Amino acid sequence: MGGGELYFQRCRWCQTAVFRRLLCPVCASTDLAWELSCGTGVIRHVLATGRSPGRQCALATINMNEGFWLCSRVIGVPPLTVRIGAPVCLTEGIESGPQALLFRLCEPPQPPWPPWPPWR
């Protein structure tokens, strides 16, 4: 992981996607291949932490689009505005280090415009 990229592992036996594991949790294989994640997912669980206004943050469990989950901080918005089901994107920030993962809320894809005329 580096330069705003997120890598995960996929079991070569059962194709299960995992994040930072030594064994596949499904078949217990050690034959895991590294893959690049697209960096988008959906919040599964969120916890707002910190009592002072300058130190508040949102810790979230995120279901990634490739099928694995991870825990990370959601930045850029007040912690109490982060909701379950919100789409998030991997981001690089001033606070990030070599092992830090930071996410921001991102807009869901817009549906295509309906064909014209709309009554068809």
Backbone bond lengths (Angstrom), bond angles and torsions (degrees), N, CA, C in turn:
res aa  C-N    CA-C-N  psi(-1)  N-CA   C-N-CA  omega(-1)  CA-C   N-CA-C  phi
1 M - - - 1.441 - - 1.524 107.98 -
2 G 1.295 117.88 130.08 1.434 120.66 177.36 1.506 110.85 179.26
3 G 1.312 117.44 153.70 1.447 121.64 178.00 1.519 113.55 63.45
4 G 1.341 117.13 34.27 1.445 119.66 179.29 1.520 113.83 79.99
5 E 1.313 117.33 14.50 1.458 121.56 178.92 1.520 109.51 -107.00
6 L 1.315 115.35 146.94 1.457 121.60 179.78 1.525 108.19 -123.72
7 Y 1.325 116.04 122.79 1.458 121.51 178.01 1.519 109.86 -109.29
8 F 1.311 115.92 143.83 1.453 122.80 175.86 1.523 107.69 -131.54
9 Q 1.319 116.29 176.98 1.455 120.35 -179.49 1.529 109.63 -116.19
10 R 1.338 115.39 147.90 1.463 121.26 175.48 1.527 107.77 -127.76
11 C 1.320 114.91 131.23 1.468 120.52 179.27 1.523 109.24 -67.41
12 R 1.320 116.29 131.28 1.464 120.42 179.89 1.530 112.22 -77.23
13 W 1.326 117.06 -13.91 1.464 120.40 -179.88 1.520 111.81 -90.28
14 C 1.332 117.19 -52.09 1.471 119.74 -173.50 1.531 113.03 -113.28
15 Q 1.343 117.69 0.09 1.473 124.24 176.83 1.532 114.03 67.81
16 T 1.332 119.28 17.37 1.458 122.53 177.39 1.527 109.58 -72.66
17 A 1.332 116.36 133.40 1.465 121.37 177.45 1.524 108.90 -90.60
18 V 1.343 116.60 133.85 1.468 122.26 -179.56 1.521 109.51 -138.17
19 F 1.332 115.63 162.77 1.455 121.49 179.56 1.515 109.18 -124.02
20 R 1.326 115.70 118.95 1.467 124.11 176.83 1.527 112.44 52.78
21 R 1.314 116.39 62.58 1.464 122.43 178.14 1.519 109.97 -125.69
22 L 1.324 115.97 157.51 1.461 121.50 174.18 1.517 111.07 -96.25
23 L 1.350 115.71 -29.13 1.460 122.00 -179.27 1.519 109.45 -128.70
24 C 1.315 115.55 150.56 1.466 120.32 172.91 1.533 107.77 -69.34
25 P 1.341 118.88 130.21 1.463 120.28 -179.28 1.532 113.27 -72.74
26 V 1.329 117.91 -12.04 1.466 121.18 -178.98 1.522 111.59 -94.20
27 C 1.340 117.12 -51.66 1.474 119.79 -175.08 1.527 113.83 -113.93
28 A 1.335 118.30 -2.00 1.470 124.53 178.21 1.529 113.64 67.42
29 S 1.320 117.27 18.72 1.460 120.85 177.19 1.526 110.12 -73.16
30 T 1.330 115.68 149.24 1.467 120.95 173.58 1.527 110.94 -99.61
31 D 1.310 117.22 1.43 1.462 122.97 -177.34 1.541 109.51 -86.93
32 L 1.331 115.94 80.97 1.461 122.51 -177.29 1.519 109.87 -111.01
33 A 1.330 116.75 132.56 1.466 122.24 179.15 1.524 109.34 -106.05
34 W 1.333 116.62 142.13 1.457 121.81 178.54 1.523 110.37 -81.52
35 E 1.352 116.31 139.15 1.462 122.79 176.52 1.515 108.77 -136.97
36 L 1.322 115.86 153.64 1.460 122.29 178.20 1.518 109.23 -88.22
37 S 1.330 116.13 130.04 1.463 121.84 178.45 1.523 109.94 -85.69
38 C 1.325 116.67 152.61 1.468 120.32 175.39 1.530 110.48 -74.82
39 G 1.331 118.35 -15.59 1.462 122.05 174.66 1.521 114.95 85.33
40 T 1.327 118.28 15.53 1.464 120.50 178.32 1.523 109.82 -121.75
41 G 1.340 114.03 152.37 1.455 119.82 179.66 1.518 110.98 -166.91
42 V 1.325 115.02 -168.57 1.461 122.43 -177.37 1.524 108.41 -131.61
43 I 1.331 116.79 140.15 1.460 121.23 -179.66 1.521 110.05 -72.23
44 R 1.341 115.54 126.93 1.463 122.05 178.19 1.528 111.55 -98.68
45 H 1.328 116.85 -34.56 1.464 122.27 -179.32 1.519 107.19 -150.66
46 V 1.327 117.15 144.50 1.468 119.62 -179.64 1.520 109.74 -140.60
47 L 1.336 115.46 145.99 1.449 123.11 179.47 1.516 108.16 -137.13
48 A 1.336 117.30 122.27 1.465 121.66 175.77 1.520 107.69 -87.63
49 T 1.341 117.26 127.51 1.455 121.15 -177.69 1.518 110.31 -123.17
50 G 1.320 116.18 162.88 1.453 122.47 177.36 1.514 112.01 94.69
51 R 1.311 115.99 137.91 1.465 120.44 -178.96 1.520 112.72 -101.84
52 S 1.319 117.13 -31.45 1.462 118.94 -179.63 1.526 109.12 -87.50
53 P 1.331 118.23 145.26 1.465 121.19 -175.43 1.530 114.49 -56.76
54 G 1.299 119.23 -35.57 1.455 121.40 -178.45 1.515 114.32 -77.76
55 R 1.312 118.26 -14.12 1.464 121.96 -174.61 1.523 113.36 -113.83
56 Q 1.313 118.55 11.44 1.457 120.59 179.81 1.520 110.73 -77.55
57 C 1.320 115.49 145.55 1.463 119.85 174.49 1.520 109.15 -154.46
58 A 1.303 115.73 163.08 1.462 121.83 177.72 1.517 108.74 -108.60
59 L 1.329 116.62 121.39 1.454 122.37 174.43 1.517 106.98 -99.47
60 A 1.328 117.11 130.46 1.459 120.34 -174.34 1.515 111.87 -133.13
61 T 1.320 115.08 147.29 1.455 122.49 166.14 1.518 105.52 -94.54
62 I 1.323 116.70 125.62 1.462 121.52 -172.20 1.527 109.52 -119.48
63 N 1.330 115.75 127.20 1.467 121.71 171.97 1.520 106.87 -85.86
64 M 1.317 116.81 113.80 1.457 121.14 -179.31 1.528 110.04 -81.63
65 N 1.320 116.59 153.99 1.464 121.97 -175.87 1.532 113.19 -62.25
66 E 1.322 117.81 -23.34 1.468 120.80 -178.95 1.524 112.93 -80.94
67 G 1.348 117.87 -10.25 1.458 120.23 176.02 1.518 115.60 112.36
68 F 1.296 120.15 -0.91 1.459 122.03 176.44 1.525 108.75 -105.95
69 W 1.329 116.79 170.26 1.459 120.91 177.04 1.524 109.05 -129.82
70 L 1.335 114.94 158.16 1.458 121.05 178.17 1.524 109.16 -152.77
71 C 1.323 116.13 166.80 1.464 122.45 177.00 1.518 108.62 -109.09
72 S 1.328 116.24 138.53 1.454 120.41 -177.58 1.523 110.33 -159.48
73 R 1.330 115.41 173.08 1.464 122.11 174.32 1.519 109.52 -93.98
74 V 1.331 116.39 143.34 1.458 122.95 173.59 1.521 106.16 -106.69
75 I 1.336 116.72 122.22 1.463 121.25 -175.38 1.524 110.71 -116.48
76 G 1.326 114.95 167.79 1.460 120.75 174.05 1.512 115.12 93.19
77 V 1.329 117.81 -7.04 1.462 121.81 178.23 1.525 108.61 -140.40
78 P 1.346 117.85 158.01 1.467 118.95 174.75 1.535 110.34 -60.96
79 P 1.339 117.75 138.70 1.469 120.98 -175.14 1.528 114.24 -56.05
80 L 1.316 117.97 -33.82 1.460 119.51 -177.28 1.520 113.39 -76.86
81 T 1.334 118.32 -4.59 1.466 120.92 177.17 1.528 112.42 -94.96
82 V 1.315 117.95 -6.82 1.463 122.44 179.45 1.525 107.95 -80.28
83 R 1.329 116.88 126.63 1.462 122.34 -174.34 1.534 112.12 -122.28
84 I 1.313 115.56 153.07 1.458 121.91 174.05 1.525 108.31 -62.85
85 G 1.325 115.92 136.65 1.458 121.40 -179.27 1.513 114.18 91.67
86 A 1.338 117.57 -6.59 1.470 120.64 -179.89 1.529 109.92 -74.10
87 P 1.339 117.74 136.77 1.465 120.33 176.88 1.528 110.59 -75.52
88 V 1.333 116.59 141.23 1.461 121.89 179.76 1.523 110.23 -131.20
89 C 1.354 114.94 156.82 1.466 122.83 179.82 1.521 108.92 -129.60
90 L 1.314 116.41 141.83 1.456 122.06 175.25 1.517 109.22 -63.73
91 T 1.325 116.66 139.10 1.462 120.35 -179.69 1.519 109.82 -137.93
92 E 1.313 114.85 160.52 1.463 120.81 171.76 1.512 106.92 -104.34
93 G 1.305 116.65 139.53 1.448 120.00 -179.31 1.503 111.52 -142.69
94 I 1.303 115.27 171.79 1.453 122.19 179.38 1.519 110.72 -62.71
95 E 1.346 116.25 -31.15 1.459 120.71 -176.23 1.517 112.62 -82.67
96 S 1.342 117.15 -8.71 1.463 118.72 -173.58 1.520 111.23 -77.29
97 G 1.305 114.11 143.70 1.449 121.87 175.13 1.510 108.32 -122.13
98 P 1.320 117.58 -171.10 1.456 119.51 -177.61 1.536 113.02 -63.52
99 Q 1.325 118.19 -28.13 1.462 121.05 -179.31 1.527 112.88 -106.94
100 A 1.328 118.75 -1.64 1.463 121.41 -176.06 1.521 111.37 -86.72
101 L 1.319 115.40 135.95 1.454 121.81 173.46 1.520 107.35 -114.17
102 L 1.307 116.68 128.07 1.458 121.47 178.50 1.517 108.75 -125.30
103 F 1.322 116.01 139.35 1.452 121.84 179.21 1.522 109.65 -124.61
104 R 1.320 116.18 154.20 1.461 124.23 173.20 1.523 108.17 -124.11
105 L 1.328 115.39 153.27 1.457 118.90 173.04 1.518 108.02 -65.84
106 C 1.312 117.22 140.30 1.458 120.89 177.72 1.523 108.57 -129.15
107 E 1.299 114.81 157.29 1.462 120.33 -178.92 1.519 109.95 -76.27
108 P 1.346 116.97 138.09 1.466 118.25 174.97 1.517 109.83 -68.37
109 P 1.324 118.00 155.01 1.460 119.45 179.90 1.531 110.39 -62.06
110 Q 1.307 115.29 138.31 1.462 120.71 179.74 1.520 109.47 -78.54
111 P 1.350 117.37 139.58 1.469 118.70 176.88 1.524 109.89 -68.88
112 P 1.321 117.29 152.57 1.463 118.92 179.59 1.524 110.44 -65.70
113 W 1.304 114.85 154.12 1.466 119.66 178.47 1.513 109.31 -63.26
114 P 1.349 117.19 144.46 1.472 118.26 178.02 1.529 110.04 -68.65
115 P 1.316 116.32 152.49 1.468 117.99 179.30 1.529 110.28 -63.81
116 W 1.284 115.13 151.02 1.464 120.49 -179.43 1.501 109.37 -97.94
117 P 1.234 123.37 136.00 1.474 129.35 -4.10 1.520 110.77 -76.55
118 P 1.349 117.12 152.41 1.462 121.33 -173.71 1.518 114.36 -67.93
119 W 1.318 120.39 -13.95 1.460 121.57 -177.04 1.515 113.37 -85.75
120 R 1.310 118.77 -0.22 1.465 121.20 179.21 1.489 112.46 -74.94
